Amino acid sequence: MAEHIDCGSSLLVSLADDVLGIIGRSLSTRDICNLSTCCKSLNVATSFDKIWLAKCEELGVLSSRDLVEWRKAVLSYKALCRFLTSVKPLLGIWVNHNWDLGNVVYVMPGFASVVGCRVIPQDVGPSSIEGGPILWAPVFEVISDDNGALAFVLHGRDKGQDYIYPGTMKSIGKTCNVLLLEVEYKEKNNANCVYTKSPHCHLKEETGKKKSKLHSRISKWLRFADKSSVAMPVKKLSFVDRWKLLEIVTGSIRIKVPYSTCDSLFPCLRGDEYRFWKNVAHSSEHREMLIKMHELGAGYTDWTANHEDSSELRDILKSGDIVGLTLQASTMLLTDSFSGWPYTNGSLFALYKLLIREPTVGQEYAGSWRVTFGWPPHKLTENKVLFFVILSYKEMSPGQRFLKATKIFDGTEYAPCGNGSAVFTVNVDKPSTESFPWSSGADSLSVGVTQAFTGFGDGDGYGFGRAGSTPGSLFVLEDGVLAFVWTETGSVVTLQRVNLDEVLRNGQRVPPLPPVNNFSYLYSVYSSYPNVFADMKA
């Protein structure tokens, strides 16, 4: 019998849990996976929950308390780490191509999932955000199965009924900055889904000129295409045809959402323990329901089986007759502009990630901020609109660093300038000599100014629709509030840091838009930007 070679696994297995945690933090995920392939004993040792819990904590996506709850939904901390590592690049603020009012989608942790929530343009009442729940609508979810694999679910609504639209999601790169909603073709014999128990969904009847014209154009393309290159014919179609095809597919694979699960996408904030744990239970049930629905739908529909009226569709699917939704995470060159707003492509059904820097030494004011108009910030005025900006830095030359506020969300019913427009720009290396116009705030306490910078503000501070810029100063107050004051008019906007995760967890869900528009927000933009959510305002 061959002599047993000790690879050190027995020592590793005998270590205390806290020591295993230290080892887990000192090794990369790749190192741990490589160790697991050395021998059976090391494979067992590197599968310990304590090691993978340390890797989950290292990712910084969830608190330790939340990790414990999420662990109950999967087979192991290793599976949880696999999921968290995959979806971490999705977290943050995403926007659509159109510079409309409602194009901010915030992706945040749900329960063993991440959830994309569209912030609804709205009035926030006399006390701003603290005055009532912020309205939001679900856009999509990426959920984890027991092993940490990904499944994509699109949300939408049709004729007063909420639906989910199951699909697939493949690998997510660490630098992904574009999410593409696409139609995916697969041959029957090669259709591999995350969930494959039943890939057959009801095919909604589609009639009329829209369908026939679309089919003829696709069929014509297929006749002249190399069969080996028809894995994704959708990319060869025009924008209008791809839109129509997405509508046909979503109408074919949709599944009704039970009303009882509509408000359970993520738990509320901790505080009221009874409400929190009730939310956790409902969120767990919601995830289990989505997985079961995904198994039934699998994100694919058989366009030829059991459908007598699908003769035209057979022409489309000559190279494969399984079709479904997929969410593709891509990395594109979006040109990092000073404003932080990406250059987008209007021919794609896409969400684009905003590059938002975390505050650091020398760039203390970077990040997302909530804006209010007038002084003081908490002045009791009715119908304040929800308004967000991001602050970003750029060094034009040595000793010339600029801070720019870019509008990313505007709650007014019509905006003269869309999201992505500038609010103000200041030179943080050029102190202002102006005095702050007010000596006290809403509570009659004195106002202290720690810094002031010289710059320019677009417009007059109440719409930013006037061409050109006018001088002003940015004041940093002792309580962390920023205030930009236009020199000529005395108009003022105040900025306070905002945590969208907390805001949405205390928010109120409203129904989503139809599925394709819900993801891409494809509304025309001309001289003004209508708020399609106007009837949902608080």
Phi, psi and omega in degrees: 000134181296142180291134180288129180261122180277115181267011179093001183292326181296322177293318181296318181295328184278353183288151177291159183301319182293327177290320176299323178297319178296318178297318180300321181287333183277344180254148174283162178300321179296320179299316180296318179295322178295320177299323183295342181268357184289314180199169183297321182295317178291330176298319177292315184296320182279001176264000182299139181301326184297322179294314184282335172297319178298320179292323177296316179296324181296331180293331177074018180279320184232157172286163180300322180295319180289326177300320179299319180290318180294327180302330181292343183267349182233175186283332185197167173293334176296316177296320179294319178296321177301315181292312183297320178298321181293316190267351182306320179296344180281338186293138178131197184260130178238151181225162176265175181294313182291138182274050184277183184281330188249036187256025175260120176243120181256123180261125187219162177296139174256250171221108190052040183195168165237147187235130173266117184244129175272123177283130186271130173302131189196162168273145185245008174085181187291339183250023180057219187300325182290349185279349181172169183292141176280136181277139177214159178230141179288140177249307178204166173225146168242115187251157179259136170276187184299332184261004179089007177285159187263144170221137184256138177226123175266142177257150177190176184216143178212126178053045175079007182240132175280140178228159165245154183231095186291145179206191181245159173216128183264203185298149181241117179287152181297334183255016184300137180226005178222133173249122184250126173269119186223164172262134183243132177256142174218144171287151183305316186287346183241016182281105179247119182242164173298317177240123189232026181293321182208096183278009184260124176239160177295132177267115179292137179292129178237124180230168174105179185294326183302314183292312185296319179294319179298313182297320181295321180291318179294316181299319179298317179296318183295326183296329183256001183269150172292126186302327182290346183256012187260027179295329181219071183296342182302329182291341180271354184272163175290165180301315182297318180294321179294323177298312180298320180294319176300320179294321178295316182294313180297325177291342183266332187251003187292151179227133180295141178261125176301137182302328185294342183255005187294331186251029188236032183285331178203153179290157175284179177292150173292147182159286171279099188299320180298313180295321181297310183291330174295319177296320179299315179298316180293322179294323177295317177296321179298316179296315179299322178296317180297320179297317179296318178296322179296322178296324180288320184266323180060006178075004181231152176231136177277111188275356182243330185284133172064024179227104182292336185265022187253026181299319179293326181291332179296329177294322180295320192257040180298329181266000181166138188243022173246128184224145181196180179272149172215146174251118183253124176267117185238162173244120181234157175279106183257000181062103181289098181272162181300326184289340185085356181269128185284154169280126189244164181248117183286354181264005181247149172268090195217156167243140183243134184277134175280135176276103182243116182281145173281148178300135177222174177297126183091345177225054188293339187256008177295150176126193183260142185223150174264139184247137169232157184253139177089171180233139359281170184302325184258026178300134185282085175238141182286156170058046170289139181270151175283128190213123180238148172226162168243144177253130181224151183252152171208134178264109181286322179198165178306126181081009180229079178258133183242147177242125184239136175258122181244129179289128176243350182202132183223122184271004180288159184289325174223135181241131179291336176228139183281178176296149186099350178277155183280149173255309174203162176223132180229153175266109185284354175259009180232096181298148177268145176263000180288153176261146177290131189291342185241144181260346181215162179255200184295330181269010180067009176280152181292149181255125178255138180250126181264327179211159175211137183235149179269141179191201180225143176245139180284139178066211183247009178095357182228046179152331176057035182260350183275134181297148178086182182227156178235150184297152177191180181224144175257123180252133175259117184266162186297330182273010178091354178284141173254143179223121175258127183241125175284126186298316186287317187261339185077005177294151184218141167239140179246145184237134174228140181300146181232139174250100185296330177300311180293319181300315184286328178293335175262009185272190182231128180283141172235163182298147178280174173279173171306151197306310184293315177293328180297325179278314190260345179051059187271079177241146183296145177234123179233237184281338177222165190237100185289147179266103182288349178262014188304325182283357178260002184300146179290000000 
